[in-house]
Amino acid sequence: MHDNSEHRYLQIAWLWTIGFTVFRLVYSGTFLLIPDETNYWQWSRYLDWGYHDQAPLIGWAIRLSTWILGQTELAVRLPSVLSIGIASAYLVAIASRWMGPRIALSTAILTQSILEFNVGGLLATPDGLQAAAWAGAAYHVARAYEDDAWSQWLLGGIWFGLGILGKFTMVVFLPGAFLYGLFSPIHRERLTSIRPYAGVMAGCLMFFPVILWNARHDWNSVRHVAFIGGANEPFALHLNFLGDFLGSQAALLSPIVFILAIWAWIRVIRKDYPSGNWLYPYLFWTSFPMIAGFVLLSLHSRIYGNWPGAGYLTTAVLTAAYFGSQGIHAVGRRLWNWGLGIAYAMTALVLIHAAWPILPIPVDLDRAASEIAGWDDLGKAAGKLSMQMPDPHRSFIFGLSYQMASELAFYTPGQPRTLSINRWERPNVYDYWWKDEDVMGWDAIGVTYDSQSYARLIQVFQRVDPPVELPVFRKKSDPKPVKIFFLYRCYGFKGGLRWIPQDASDIRAVSHTPS
């Protein structure tokens, strides 16, 4: 009877995980792509070993999925949907193998409740791919420490390699896994063998083409990462961004789940776990360093909330082990139940509102609507104006940012090759794809959020007509638009696509070589 009961726990865990993966698969086609997604979709049309601001795997994966399913929202998001499904499966496998079916079920219930994991499993960004790699590496490296099998070390290394091909922050997994072995009296001797280092070498060899690409392109990815990490700012430690960072973590996990995660780490530090169960410190070392590193970085520069997200994957198993089982003290159990309830409620509200706006949020504060609404209408309007230009075959469509240019590329009929005029804003991938000579003298349709863009555009075109205004409403009944697009008809491109640094000391101020 006991065995049957335990087996049912595991069955429910797998059904829960598969069910939510299927839900995300269906739901992923119900709303328009946001700008970052269309940017990565653009990567898939310009395949390369590297890109300006992130590792290349997301572009490769989207190329494959759209080749199979066509150029649709579902196809673009499919790699992320499947990746979070893989990550969830690995987390259930970790919990089941080393902690039992009850903890496996608690892990499944917790992971599917968390907003950050659901967003990562829907949006076509590197986060979902990194999640699969982090969870896969965590499982196989744990198996390798346990069995010392060549196959497990190599599989761990391969997942590590896929992870850094997906997102650069995967590199943090390596020292965390190494430090576990270094401090583990049970598994320290594993590090005296060549096997773990062969696994690391396998992963690094997978990433070598990206290093080579960067070397040939002035280390621009490294420069970009350094810039967003605050390398351009004078070194100083302060609390200006710490509160925002911690608040973002509480919002993405839900406040109580975030508290439980911190509590779980504290309990491991205090060695408050079953004697001899090495998985608790292993999960700590494959989670805490990621979040702690970004906490420290937030003392210097602003951190985006999703950056440390992969670290919460193994944290979820640890949290489920401490608070999702029977026999824990009353406070922890109540927090667990409330935490799950709030997490599911937050996730449900956000997902419903993204596709069908229901929350009474002022349009000025509704980031979901601002990111999602109106791109299809904009594409149709831009395409119509483009066909009305004197010579449509010598006309291009552009934005003043990669976000705008990429949305125009996806939603304009025929999905044309759009441009981003980066002269005044920041360098991005479009600097590698286009040079002035490609479109010199051409006419263009440009889209901005500014009715006063004439002063800029006339610097790079011979003539610019007054803009056509296109307001976008979240709902037809809204009295105020969520945003307004301004479409400019421009004639006779004079050159000036590339970003011009305002400060020669800017770490990004290097040349760009188009592919």
C-alpha positions, 0 to 999 in steps of 0.5 A: 500500500505504501509503495502504491501511494508513493508511486501515485505521488510521482505519477501526479508530479509528472502529470502536473508537469506535463499538463502545465507544459501543454497549457503553455504550448496552447497559450503561447499562440494567444498574444503577439510577440514582444520586442525582445522576442522579435529581436531573437527571431531576427537572429534566426534570419541571420544565423551566426556563431555569435551576436552582439548582446547574447549567446546564439542558441536562441536564434538557432533554436527559433530557426529550427522551430520556424523552419518546421512550423512556419513564421508564427508566434507559436513557432517562435516560442516553441523552444522556450515552451519545450525548454521549461518542460525539460527543466521541470522534468529534470527538477522532478527527477532530482527530487524523486531520485534523492528525496522521494516521490512526495518531494517530487510532487511538491517540487512540481507544484512549486515550479509550475506556480512561479511567475518567472518560470512561466514567463521563461517558458512562454517568451522566446528569450534565452532564459528558457533555454538556460533553464533546461541546461541548468536543470540538466547539468544539475541532475547529471553532475549530481549523478556524476558525484554519486556514481563517478561515471564517465557518461554522467560527467560528460552529460553534465558538461554537454548541458553546461555547454548548451547553457553557455550557448544559451545565456552567458550567466550559465558560467556561474554554474561551474564554480558552484558545482566545483565548490560543492565538491571541494567542501564535500567530505563525501565527494571531494575525491571525485575532483582528483579524477580527470573525469569532471574536467573532461566534462568541463572541457566538452562544454567549453569546446561547444562554446569555442566558436562563440569565443572565436566570433567575439575575437573577430568582432572586437569582443563586442559581446564582452563589451556589451555585458561589461557595459550593462554590468556597470563597467562604464560607471566609476566604481562605487558601492551603494544601496541605490539599486538593491531594493529594486533588485530584491523587490523584483525577485519577490515579484517574480517568485511571489513574496512568500516563495522568495522568503521560503527560498532564503529560509531554505538557504539559511537552513543549509548554511546552519547544516539543518538537514538530514545527516548524510544527505549530501543533496542539500548542500549540493542544491545550495551550491548550485543555486545560492552563488548565482543569486548572491552574485547578482545581489553583490552586483546590484550594489554597483549597478542596476540589475534586471530581475530575470538575470539570476533566474536559473539559480532558482531552479535548484532552489525550488527543489531545496524549498520543496524539500524543507517546506513541502513535506509532512512533519515540518513546523506549523509556521513553515507549513502555513507559509508554504500553503499561502506561498503556493496560493499567492504564486498561482494567483499572481501567475494566473492574473498576469497570464490572463491579463497579457492575452485578455486585459482584465486588470484595472491598471492605468494604461500608463502603468500597464507594461504588458499592454505596452509590450504586446498591443498594436504590433500587427496593426503597425505592421499593416500600416507600415506595409501599406505606406511602403507600397505607396512610396515612389519606388517600393522596391527601393524603399526600406522600413526602419526603426530607431531601435532594434525593438521597433525594427524587429517588430516591424520585420515580423508583423509587416506583410511579407516580413521584409528585412528591416533596418535599425538606425542606431546613430543616436541610441545604442549599438546592436545587432543591426550594425552587423547586418547592414551598412550605409552603402546597401541602401544609399539613396533609398526612400524609407518608412520609419516608425518612432514613438516621437512626433518630433523625430524630424530633427533627427531623421533629416540628418540622414534623409534628404526629405522627411514628410510630417508623420502619420499618427497611429494610436494603439488602445489596450481595449476599444473602450479605453479613452486613452491609448497605451502608446502612439506610433508615428510613421514617417515617410523619408526620401533619399537616404544619405547614410548614418546607420551606425551608432556614434558614441557620445563619449570616446571612453564608452567601453562599447566604442569600437568598430563593427564589421558587418557579416 
